[in-house]
Amino acid sequence: MPNTTIPSFANDQEVWASLKEAIAASSGFGRWQNLKAATDAPFPTSLDDQVTSYLRETLATLAY
């Protein structure tokens, strides 16, 4: 069996930072940003708020 190492995170902030970076680098997030920027709706300025909004909208769509 191969030796698989799972990174350990010291706290939730490290986990969030890692997830936020991965999400921000995804093509789906980029498309979402472009769509939001093209509308007149208020758009969050911080990356934290953008990723949070993206996740909420994506999960709401999946739940629907």
N, CA, C and O atoms as a Tripos MOL2 file, in Angstrom:
@<TRIPOS>MOLECULE
protein
  256   255    64     0     0
PROTEIN
NO_CHARGES

@<TRIPOS>ATOM
      1 N           0.8420   -1.1750    0.0000 N.3       1 MET1
      2 CA          0.0000    0.0000    0.0000 C.3       1 MET1
      3 C           0.8950    1.2500    0.0000 C.2       1 MET1
      4 O           1.8420    1.3210    0.7830 O.2       1 MET1
      5 N           0.6080    2.2390   -0.8700 N.am      2 PRO2
      6 CA          1.4450    3.4380   -0.8910 C.3       2 PRO2
      7 C           1.2840    4.2530    0.3810 C.2       2 PRO2
      8 O           0.2240    4.2550    1.0070 O.2       2 PRO2
      9 N           2.3340    4.9330    0.7430 N.am      3 ASN3
     10 CA          2.3090    5.7960    1.9220 C.3       3 ASN3
     11 C           1.6730    7.1270    1.5370 C.2       3 ASN3
     12 O           2.2910    7.9350    0.8430 O.2       3 ASN3
     13 N           0.4610    7.3520    1.9790 N.am      4 THR4
     14 CA         -0.2570    8.5810    1.6610 C.3       4 THR4
     15 C          -0.2370    9.4950    2.8710 C.2       4 THR4
     16 O          -0.6500    9.1150    3.9670 O.2       4 THR4
     17 N           0.2480   10.7000    2.6510 N.am      5 THR5
     18 CA          0.3150   11.6620    3.7340 C.3       5 THR5
     19 C          -0.8110   12.6640    3.5780 C.2       5 THR5
     20 O          -0.9590   13.2890    2.5270 O.2       5 THR5
     21 N          -1.5860   12.8110    4.6070 N.am      6 ILE6
     22 CA         -2.6670   13.7890    4.6240 C.3       6 ILE6
     23 C          -2.1760   14.9850    5.4200 C.2       6 ILE6
     24 O          -1.7700   14.8380    6.5720 O.2       6 ILE6
     25 N          -2.2090   16.1890    4.8070 N.am      7 PRO7
     26 CA         -1.7190   17.3440    5.5530 C.3       7 PRO7
     27 C          -2.5730   17.5980    6.7920 C.2       7 PRO7
     28 O          -3.7980   17.4890    6.7490 O.2       7 PRO7
     29 N          -1.9210   17.9320    7.8720 N.am      8 SER8
     30 CA         -2.6730   18.2780    9.0700 C.3       8 SER8
     31 C          -2.7210   19.7930    9.1810 C.2       8 SER8
     32 O          -1.7160   20.4690    8.9620 O.2       8 SER8
     33 N          -3.8560   20.3100    9.5100 N.am      9 PHE9
     34 CA         -4.0470   21.7450    9.6410 C.3       9 PHE9
     35 C          -4.1540   22.0850   11.1140 C.2       9 PHE9
     36 O          -4.8510   21.4170   11.8770 O.2       9 PHE9
     37 N          -3.4500   23.1360   11.4940 N.am     10 ALA10
     38 CA         -3.4190   23.5160   12.9030 C.3      10 ALA10
     39 C          -4.7620   24.0570   13.3680 C.2      10 ALA10
     40 O          -5.1350   23.8850   14.5280 O.2      10 ALA10
     41 N          -5.4830   24.7040   12.4750 N.am     11 ASN11
     42 CA         -6.7680   25.2710   12.8820 C.3      11 ASN11
     43 C          -7.6590   25.5260   11.6700 C.2      11 ASN11
     44 O          -7.2420   25.3290   10.5290 O.2      11 ASN11
     45 N          -8.8630   25.9550   11.9250 N.am     12 ASP12
     46 CA         -9.8340   26.1800   10.8560 C.3      12 ASP12
     47 C          -9.4010   27.2780    9.9010 C.2      12 ASP12
     48 O          -9.7460   27.2340    8.7200 O.2      12 ASP12
     49 N          -8.6500   28.2700   10.3860 N.am     13 GLN13
     50 CA         -8.2050   29.3580    9.5140 C.3      13 GLN13
     51 C          -7.2700   28.8410    8.4290 C.2      13 GLN13
     52 O          -7.3180   29.3160    7.2940 O.2      13 GLN13
     53 N          -6.4270   27.8830    8.7600 N.am     14 GLU14
     54 CA         -5.5440   27.2940    7.7560 C.3      14 GLU14
     55 C          -6.3420   26.5020    6.7300 C.2      14 GLU14
     56 O          -6.0510   26.5530    5.5350 O.2      14 GLU14
     57 N          -7.3440   25.7730    7.1970 N.am     15 VAL15
     58 CA         -8.1980   25.0130    6.2870 C.3      15 VAL15
     59 C          -8.9240   25.9690    5.3520 C.2      15 VAL15
     60 O          -8.9620   25.7440    4.1420 O.2      15 VAL15
     61 N          -9.5030   27.0380    5.9040 N.am     16 TRP16
     62 CA        -10.2320   28.0090    5.0870 C.3      16 TRP16
     63 C          -9.2940   28.6560    4.0710 C.2      16 TRP16
     64 O          -9.6680   28.8080    2.9080 O.2      16 TRP16
     65 N          -8.1050   29.0340    4.4750 N.am     17 ALA17
     66 CA         -7.1510   29.6720    3.5630 C.3      17 ALA17
     67 C          -6.8080   28.7350    2.4040 C.2      17 ALA17
     68 O          -6.7220   29.1700    1.2560 O.2      17 ALA17
     69 N          -6.6150   27.4660    2.7020 N.am     18 SER18
     70 CA         -6.2960   26.4890    1.6670 C.3      18 SER18
     71 C          -7.4690   26.2860    0.7120 C.2      18 SER18
     72 O          -7.2860   26.2700   -0.5050 O.2      18 SER18
     73 N          -8.6680   26.1310    1.2610 N.am     19 LEU19
     74 CA         -9.8680   25.9690    0.4290 C.3      19 LEU19
     75 C         -10.1330   27.2160   -0.4080 C.2      19 LEU19
     76 O         -10.4740   27.1160   -1.5860 O.2      19 LEU19
     77 N          -9.9770   28.3780    0.1950 N.am     20 LYS20
     78 CA        -10.2230   29.6360   -0.5050 C.3      20 LYS20
     79 C          -9.2910   29.7730   -1.7120 C.2      20 LYS20
     80 O          -9.7230   30.1900   -2.7860 O.2      20 LYS20
     81 N          -8.0170   29.4220   -1.5370 N.am     21 GLU21
     82 CA         -7.0600   29.4850   -2.6410 C.3      21 GLU21
     83 C          -7.4540   28.5330   -3.7660 C.2      21 GLU21
     84 O          -7.4050   28.8990   -4.9400 O.2      21 GLU21
     85 N          -7.8460   27.3120   -3.4050 N.am     22 ALA22
     86 CA         -8.2300   26.3220   -4.4030 C.3      22 ALA22
     87 C          -9.4900   26.7600   -5.1480 C.2      22 ALA22
     88 O          -9.5660   26.6280   -6.3700 O.2      22 ALA22
     89 N         -10.4650   27.2740   -4.4250 N.am     23 ILE23
     90 CA        -11.7130   27.7240   -5.0510 C.3      23 ILE23
     91 C         -11.4500   28.9230   -5.9520 C.2      23 ILE23
     92 O         -11.9560   28.9780   -7.0720 O.2      23 ILE23
     93 N         -10.6600   29.8870   -5.4720 N.am     24 ALA24
     94 CA        -10.3680   31.0860   -6.2500 C.3      24 ALA24
     95 C          -9.6240   30.7520   -7.5450 C.2      24 ALA24
     96 O          -9.7220   31.4970   -8.5210 O.2      24 ALA24
     97 N          -8.8960   29.6600   -7.5640 N.am     25 ALA25
     98 CA         -8.1500   29.2530   -8.7550 C.3      25 ALA25
     99 C          -8.9960   28.4350   -9.7310 C.2      25 ALA25
    100 O          -8.5440   28.1290  -10.8350 O.2      25 ALA25
    101 N         -10.2050   28.0820   -9.3400 N.am     26 SER26
    102 CA        -11.0360   27.2170  -10.1860 C.3      26 SER26
    103 C         -11.6960   28.0000  -11.3200 C.2      26 SER26
    104 O         -11.9570   29.1970  -11.1940 O.2      26 SER26
    105 N         -11.9570   27.3170  -12.4120 N.am     27 SER27
    106 CA        -12.5930   27.9610  -13.5610 C.3      27 SER27
    107 C         -14.0380   28.3600  -13.2390 C.2      27 SER27
    108 O         -14.5240   29.3740  -13.7410 O.2      27 SER27
    109 N         -14.7170   27.5820  -12.4180 N.am     28 GLY28
    110 CA        -16.0920   27.9100  -12.0510 C.3      28 GLY28
    111 C         -16.1750   29.2240  -11.2840 C.2      28 GLY28
    112 O         -17.0870   30.0220  -11.5000 O.2      28 GLY28
    113 N         -15.2250   29.4410  -10.3940 N.am     29 PHE29
    114 CA        -15.1910   30.6870   -9.6420 C.3      29 PHE29
    115 C         -14.9000   31.8590  -10.5720 C.2      29 PHE29
    116 O         -15.4960   32.9270  -10.4300 O.2      29 PHE29
    117 N         -13.9950   31.6680  -11.5120 N.am     30 GLY30
    118 CA        -13.6880   32.7260  -12.4790 C.3      30 GLY30
    119 C         -14.9040   33.1020  -13.3140 C.2      30 GLY30
    120 O         -15.1590   34.2820  -13.5520 O.2      30 GLY30
    121 N         -15.6550   32.0930  -13.7590 N.am     31 ARG31
    122 CA        -16.8900   32.3720  -14.5220 C.3      31 ARG31
    123 C         -17.8920   33.1090  -13.6530 C.2      31 ARG31
    124 O         -18.5420   34.0470  -14.1150 O.2      31 ARG31
    125 N         -18.0260   32.6950  -12.3970 N.am     32 TRP32
    126 CA        -18.9510   33.3440  -11.4780 C.3      32 TRP32
    127 C         -18.5590   34.8070  -11.2920 C.2      32 TRP32
    128 O         -19.4220   35.6850  -11.3160 O.2      32 TRP32
    129 N         -17.2540   35.0800  -11.1060 N.am     33 GLN33
    130 CA        -16.7850   36.4590  -10.9570 C.3      33 GLN33
    131 C         -17.1340   37.2950  -12.1840 C.2      33 GLN33
    132 O         -17.5890   38.4320  -12.0610 O.2      33 GLN33
    133 N         -16.9170   36.7230  -13.3670 N.am     34 ASN34
    134 CA        -17.2230   37.4550  -14.6010 C.3      34 ASN34
    135 C         -18.7030   37.7610  -14.7190 C.2      34 ASN34
    136 O         -19.0810   38.8600  -15.1250 O.2      34 ASN34
    137 N         -19.5440   36.7970  -14.3660 N.am     35 LEU35
    138 CA        -20.9880   37.0260  -14.4070 C.3      35 LEU35
    139 C         -21.4020   38.1090  -13.4170 C.2      35 LEU35
    140 O         -22.1990   38.9870  -13.7480 O.2      35 LEU35
    141 N         -20.8640   38.0470  -12.2130 N.am     36 LYS36
    142 CA        -21.2030   39.0460  -11.1960 C.3      36 LYS36
    143 C         -20.7270   40.4320  -11.6020 C.2      36 LYS36
    144 O         -21.4310   41.4180  -11.3790 O.2      36 LYS36
    145 N         -19.5520   40.5190  -12.1890 N.am     37 ALA37
    146 CA        -18.9940   41.8140  -12.5920 C.3      37 ALA37
    147 C         -19.8090   42.4280  -13.7280 C.2      37 ALA37
    148 O         -19.8340   43.6490  -13.8840 O.2      37 ALA37
    149 N         -20.4730   41.5890  -14.5180 N.am     38 ALA38
    150 CA        -21.2480   42.0740  -15.6620 C.3      38 ALA38
    151 C         -22.6400   42.5640  -15.2620 C.2      38 ALA38
    152 O         -23.3470   43.1470  -16.0830 O.2      38 ALA38
    153 N         -23.0360   42.3340  -14.0160 N.am     39 THR39
    154 CA        -24.3570   42.7740  -13.5630 C.3      39 THR39
    155 C         -24.2270   44.0450  -12.7420 C.2      39 THR39
    156 O         -23.1260   44.4470  -12.3670 O.2      39 THR39
    157 N         -25.3460   44.6620  -12.4710 N.am     40 ASP40
    158 CA        -25.3640   45.8710  -11.6470 C.3      40 ASP40
    159 C         -25.5360   45.5480  -10.1590 C.2      40 ASP40
    160 O         -25.5970   46.4530   -9.3270 O.2      40 ASP40
    161 N         -25.6130   44.2620   -9.8320 N.am     41 ALA41
    162 CA        -25.8200   43.8600   -8.4430 C.3      41 ALA41
    163 C         -24.5700   44.1640   -7.6130 C.2      41 ALA41
    164 O         -23.4550   44.1380   -8.1350 O.2      41 ALA41
    165 N         -24.7530   44.4490   -6.3350 N.am     42 PRO42
    166 CA        -23.5940   44.6690   -5.4670 C.3      42 PRO42
    167 C         -22.6840   43.4380   -5.4700 C.2      42 PRO42
    168 O         -23.1570   42.3020   -5.4350 O.2      42 PRO42
    169 N         -21.4050   43.6770   -5.5120 N.am     43 PHE43
    170 CA        -20.4220   42.5980   -5.6140 C.3      43 PHE43
    171 C         -19.4330   42.7130   -4.4600 C.2      43 PHE43
    172 O         -18.8480   43.7770   -4.2590 O.2      43 PHE43
    173 N         -19.2350   41.6320   -3.6920 N.am     44 PRO44
    174 CA        -18.3000   41.6970   -2.5700 C.3      44 PRO44
    175 C         -16.8870   42.0310   -3.0550 C.2      44 PRO44
    176 O         -16.4770   41.5810   -4.1250 O.2      44 PRO44
    177 N         -16.1510   42.8100   -2.2790 N.am     45 THR45
    178 CA        -14.8070   43.2000   -2.6920 C.3      45 THR45
    179 C         -13.7250   42.2840   -2.1400 C.2      45 THR45
    180 O         -12.7120   42.0680   -2.8050 O.2      45 THR45
    181 N         -13.9120   41.7430   -0.9470 N.am     46 SER46
    182 CA        -12.8610   40.8830   -0.3880 C.3      46 SER46
    183 C         -12.9840   39.4700   -0.9580 C.2      46 SER46
    184 O         -14.0820   39.0010   -1.2580 O.2      46 SER46
    185 N         -11.8460   38.8040   -1.0990 N.am     47 LEU47
    186 CA        -11.8510   37.4410   -1.6150 C.3      47 LEU47
    187 C         -12.6260   36.5140   -0.6870 C.2      47 LEU47
    188 O         -13.3320   35.6220   -1.1560 O.2      47 LEU47
    189 N         -12.5040   36.7130    0.6210 N.am     48 ASP48
    190 CA        -13.2730   35.9060    1.5820 C.3      48 ASP48
    191 C         -14.7670   35.9990    1.2860 C.2      48 ASP48
    192 O         -15.4590   34.9840    1.2120 O.2      48 ASP48
    193 N         -15.2600   37.2380    1.1180 N.am     49 ASP49
    194 CA        -16.6890   37.4370    0.8670 C.3      49 ASP49
    195 C         -17.1020   36.8870   -0.4950 C.2      49 ASP49
    196 O         -18.1970   36.3430   -0.6380 O.2      49 ASP49
    197 N         -16.2340   37.0240   -1.4920 N.am     50 GLN50
    198 CA        -16.5570   36.4910   -2.8140 C.3      50 GLN50
    199 C         -16.6600   34.9690   -2.7820 C.2      50 GLN50
    200 O         -17.6030   34.3980   -3.3290 O.2      50 GLN50
    201 N         -15.6980   34.3150   -2.1470 N.am     51 VAL51
    202 CA        -15.7190   32.8490   -2.0750 C.3      51 VAL51
    203 C         -16.9250   32.3840   -1.2700 C.2      51 VAL51
    204 O         -17.5730   31.4040   -1.6350 O.2      51 VAL51
    205 N         -17.2310   33.0770   -0.1810 N.am     52 THR52
    206 CA        -18.3960   32.7270    0.6230 C.3      52 THR52
    207 C         -19.6770   32.8500   -0.2000 C.2      52 THR52
    208 O         -20.5280   31.9610   -0.1560 O.2      52 THR52
    209 N         -19.8200   33.9390   -0.9460 N.am     53 SER53
    210 CA        -21.0070   34.1330   -1.7860 C.3      53 SER53
    211 C         -21.0820   33.0690   -2.8740 C.2      53 SER53
    212 O         -22.1490   32.5190   -3.1460 O.2      53 SER53
    213 N         -19.9490   32.7890   -3.4890 N.am     54 TYR54
    214 CA        -19.8910   31.7640   -4.5290 C.3      54 TYR54
    215 C         -20.3400   30.4110   -3.9800 C.2      54 TYR54
    216 O         -21.1370   29.7150   -4.6080 O.2      54 TYR54
    217 N         -19.8300   30.0430   -2.8140 N.am     55 LEU55
    218 CA        -20.2150   28.7630   -2.2160 C.3      55 LEU55
    219 C         -21.6920   28.7280   -1.8630 C.2      55 LEU55
    220 O         -22.3640   27.7240   -2.0980 O.2      55 LEU55
    221 N         -22.2000   29.8110   -1.3020 N.am     56 ARG56
    222 CA        -23.6300   29.8560   -0.9490 C.3      56 ARG56
    223 C         -24.5020   29.6970   -2.1840 C.2      56 ARG56
    224 O         -25.4530   28.9150   -2.1800 O.2      56 ARG56
    225 N         -24.1790   30.4400   -3.2470 N.am     57 GLU57
    226 CA        -24.9800   30.3580   -4.4780 C.3      57 GLU57
    227 C         -24.8640   28.9840   -5.1250 C.2      57 GLU57
    228 O         -25.8550   28.4420   -5.6150 O.2      57 GLU57
    229 N         -23.6670   28.4210   -5.1290 N.am     58 THR58
    230 CA        -23.4610   27.1060   -5.7300 C.3      58 THR58
    231 C         -24.2250   26.0400   -4.9540 C.2      58 THR58
    232 O         -24.8850   25.1910   -5.5530 O.2      58 THR58
    233 N         -24.1430   26.0760   -3.6350 N.am     59 LEU59
    234 CA        -24.8550   25.0880   -2.8280 C.3      59 LEU59
    235 C         -26.3630   25.2600   -2.9380 C.2      59 LEU59
    236 O         -27.0980   24.2720   -2.9550 O.2      59 LEU59
    237 N         -26.8320   26.5020   -3.0140 N.am     60 ALA60
    238 CA        -28.2710   26.7480   -3.1750 C.3      60 ALA60
    239 C         -28.7510   26.1740   -4.5060 C.2      60 ALA60
    240 O         -29.8350   25.5960   -4.5850 O.2      60 ALA60
    241 N         -27.9470   26.3340   -5.5430 N.am     61 THR61
    242 CA        -28.3100   25.7950   -6.8590 C.3      61 THR61
    243 C         -28.3320   24.2790   -6.8170 C.2      61 THR61
    244 O         -29.2460   23.6610   -7.3630 O.2      61 THR61
    245 N         -27.3520   23.6750   -6.1860 N.am     62 LEU62
    246 CA        -27.3210   22.2180   -6.0860 C.3      62 LEU62
    247 C         -28.4770   21.6880   -5.2490 C.2      62 LEU62
    248 O         -29.0160   20.6210   -5.5430 O.2      62 LEU62
    249 N         -28.8620   22.4220   -4.2110 N.am     63 ALA63
    250 CA        -29.9590   21.9770   -3.3480 C.3      63 ALA63
    251 C         -31.3010   22.0960   -4.0450 C.2      63 ALA63
    252 O         -32.2420   21.3730   -3.7170 O.2      63 ALA63
    253 N         -31.3910   22.9950   -4.9940 N.am     64 TYR64
    254 CA        -32.6320   23.2190   -5.7050 C.3      64 TYR64
    255 C         -32.8910   22.0460   -6.6110 C.2      64 TYR64
    256 O         -33.8990   22.0210   -7.3170 O.2      64 TYR64
@<TRIPOS>BOND
     1     1     2 1
     2     2     3 1
     3     3     4 2
     4     3     5 am
     5     5     6 1
     6     6     7 1
     7     7     8 2
     8     7     9 am
     9     9    10 1
    10    10    11 1
    11    11    12 2
    12    11    13 am
    13    13    14 1
    14    14    15 1
    15    15    16 2
    16    15    17 am
    17    17    18 1
    18    18    19 1
    19    19    20 2
    20    19    21 am
    21    21    22 1
    22    22    23 1
    23    23    24 2
    24    23    25 am
    25    25    26 1
    26    26    27 1
    27    27    28 2
    28    27    29 am
    29    29    30 1
    30    30    31 1
    31    31    32 2
    32    31    33 am
    33    33    34 1
    34    34    35 1
    35    35    36 2
    36    35    37 am
    37    37    38 1
    38    38    39 1
    39    39    40 2
    40    39    41 am
    41    41    42 1
    42    42    43 1
    43    43    44 2
    44    43    45 am
    45    45    46 1
    46    46    47 1
    47    47    48 2
    48    47    49 am
    49    49    50 1
    50    50    51 1
    51    51    52 2
    52    51    53 am
    53    53    54 1
    54    54    55 1
    55    55    56 2
    56    55    57 am
    57    57    58 1
    58    58    59 1
    59    59    60 2
    60    59    61 am
    61    61    62 1
    62    62    63 1
    63    63    64 2
    64    63    65 am
    65    65    66 1
    66    66    67 1
    67    67    68 2
    68    67    69 am
    69    69    70 1
    70    70    71 1
    71    71    72 2
    72    71    73 am
    73    73    74 1
    74    74    75 1
    75    75    76 2
    76    75    77 am
    77    77    78 1
    78    78    79 1
    79    79    80 2
    80    79    81 am
    81    81    82 1
    82    82    83 1
    83    83    84 2
    84    83    85 am
    85    85    86 1
    86    86    87 1
    87    87    88 2
    88    87    89 am
    89    89    90 1
    90    90    91 1
    91    91    92 2
    92    91    93 am
    93    93    94 1
    94    94    95 1
    95    95    96 2
    96    95    97 am
    97    97    98 1
    98    98    99 1
    99    99   100 2
   100    99   101 am
   101   101   102 1
   102   102   103 1
   103   103   104 2
   104   103   105 am
   105   105   106 1
   106   106   107 1
   107   107   108 2
   108   107   109 am
   109   109   110 1
   110   110   111 1
   111   111   112 2
   112   111   113 am
   113   113   114 1
   114   114   115 1
   115   115   116 2
   116   115   117 am
   117   117   118 1
   118   118   119 1
   119   119   120 2
   120   119   121 am
   121   121   122 1
   122   122   123 1
   123   123   124 2
   124   123   125 am
   125   125   126 1
   126   126   127 1
   127   127   128 2
   128   127   129 am
   129   129   130 1
   130   130   131 1
   131   131   132 2
   132   131   133 am
   133   133   134 1
   134   134   135 1
   135   135   136 2
   136   135   137 am
   137   137   138 1
   138   138   139 1
   139   139   140 2
   140   139   141 am
   141   141   142 1
   142   142   143 1
   143   143   144 2
   144   143   145 am
   145   145   146 1
   146   146   147 1
   147   147   148 2
   148   147   149 am
   149   149   150 1
   150   150   151 1
   151   151   152 2
   152   151   153 am
   153   153   154 1
   154   154   155 1
   155   155   156 2
   156   155   157 am
   157   157   158 1
   158   158   159 1
   159   159   160 2
   160   159   161 am
   161   161   162 1
   162   162   163 1
   163   163   164 2
   164   163   165 am
   165   165   166 1
   166   166   167 1
   167   167   168 2
   168   167   169 am
   169   169   170 1
   170   170   171 1
   171   171   172 2
   172   171   173 am
   173   173   174 1
   174   174   175 1
   175   175   176 2
   176   175   177 am
   177   177   178 1
   178   178   179 1
   179   179   180 2
   180   179   181 am
   181   181   182 1
   182   182   183 1
   183   183   184 2
   184   183   185 am
   185   185   186 1
   186   186   187 1
   187   187   188 2
   188   187   189 am
   189   189   190 1
   190   190   191 1
   191   191   192 2
   192   191   193 am
   193   193   194 1
   194   194   195 1
   195   195   196 2
   196   195   197 am
   197   197   198 1
   198   198   199 1
   199   199   200 2
   200   199   201 am
   201   201   202 1
   202   202   203 1
   203   203   204 2
   204   203   205 am
   205   205   206 1
   206   206   207 1
   207   207   208 2
   208   207   209 am
   209   209   210 1
   210   210   211 1
   211   211   212 2
   212   211   213 am
   213   213   214 1
   214   214   215 1
   215   215   216 2
   216   215   217 am
   217   217   218 1
   218   218   219 1
   219   219   220 2
   220   219   221 am
   221   221   222 1
   222   222   223 1
   223   223   224 2
   224   223   225 am
   225   225   226 1
   226   226   227 1
   227   227   228 2
   228   227   229 am
   229   229   230 1
   230   230   231 1
   231   231   232 2
   232   231   233 am
   233   233   234 1
   234   234   235 1
   235   235   236 2
   236   235   237 am
   237   237   238 1
   238   238   239 1
   239   239   240 2
   240   239   241 am
   241   241   242 1
   242   242   243 1
   243   243   244 2
   244   243   245 am
   245   245   246 1
   246   246   247 1
   247   247   248 2
   248   247   249 am
   249   249   250 1
   250   250   251 1
   251   251   252 2
   252   251   253 am
   253   253   254 1
   254   254   255 1
   255   255   256 2
@<TRIPOS>SUBSTRUCTURE
     1 MET1         2 RESIDUE 1 A MET
     2 PRO2         6 RESIDUE 1 A PRO
     3 ASN3        10 RESIDUE 1 A ASN
     4 THR4        14 RESIDUE 1 A THR
     5 THR5        18 RESIDUE 1 A THR
     6 ILE6        22 RESIDUE 1 A ILE
     7 PRO7        26 RESIDUE 1 A PRO
     8 SER8        30 RESIDUE 1 A SER
     9 PHE9        34 RESIDUE 1 A PHE
    10 ALA10       38 RESIDUE 1 A ALA
    11 ASN11       42 RESIDUE 1 A ASN
    12 ASP12       46 RESIDUE 1 A ASP
    13 GLN13       50 RESIDUE 1 A GLN
    14 GLU14       54 RESIDUE 1 A GLU
    15 VAL15       58 RESIDUE 1 A VAL
    16 TRP16       62 RESIDUE 1 A TRP
    17 ALA17       66 RESIDUE 1 A ALA
    18 SER18       70 RESIDUE 1 A SER
    19 LEU19       74 RESIDUE 1 A LEU
    20 LYS20       78 RESIDUE 1 A LYS
    21 GLU21       82 RESIDUE 1 A GLU
    22 ALA22       86 RESIDUE 1 A ALA
    23 ILE23       90 RESIDUE 1 A ILE
    24 ALA24       94 RESIDUE 1 A ALA
    25 ALA25       98 RESIDUE 1 A ALA
    26 SER26      102 RESIDUE 1 A SER
    27 SER27      106 RESIDUE 1 A SER
    28 GLY28      110 RESIDUE 1 A GLY
    29 PHE29      114 RESIDUE 1 A PHE
    30 GLY30      118 RESIDUE 1 A GLY
    31 ARG31      122 RESIDUE 1 A ARG
    32 TRP32      126 RESIDUE 1 A TRP
    33 GLN33      130 RESIDUE 1 A GLN
    34 ASN34      134 RESIDUE 1 A ASN
    35 LEU35      138 RESIDUE 1 A LEU
    36 LYS36      142 RESIDUE 1 A LYS
    37 ALA37      146 RESIDUE 1 A ALA
    38 ALA38      150 RESIDUE 1 A ALA
    39 THR39      154 RESIDUE 1 A THR
    40 ASP40      158 RESIDUE 1 A ASP
    41 ALA41      162 RESIDUE 1 A ALA
    42 PRO42      166 RESIDUE 1 A PRO
    43 PHE43      170 RESIDUE 1 A PHE
    44 PRO44      174 RESIDUE 1 A PRO
    45 THR45      178 RESIDUE 1 A THR
    46 SER46      182 RESIDUE 1 A SER
    47 LEU47      186 RESIDUE 1 A LEU
    48 ASP48      190 RESIDUE 1 A ASP
    49 ASP49      194 RESIDUE 1 A ASP
    50 GLN50      198 RESIDUE 1 A GLN
    51 VAL51      202 RESIDUE 1 A VAL
    52 THR52      206 RESIDUE 1 A THR
    53 SER53      210 RESIDUE 1 A SER
    54 TYR54      214 RESIDUE 1 A TYR
    55 LEU55      218 RESIDUE 1 A LEU
    56 ARG56      222 RESIDUE 1 A ARG
    57 GLU57      226 RESIDUE 1 A GLU
    58 THR58      230 RESIDUE 1 A THR
    59 LEU59      234 RESIDUE 1 A LEU
    60 ALA60      238 RESIDUE 1 A ALA
    61 THR61      242 RESIDUE 1 A THR
    62 LEU62      246 RESIDUE 1 A LEU
    63 ALA63      250 RESIDUE 1 A ALA
    64 TYR64      254 RESIDUE 1 A TYR
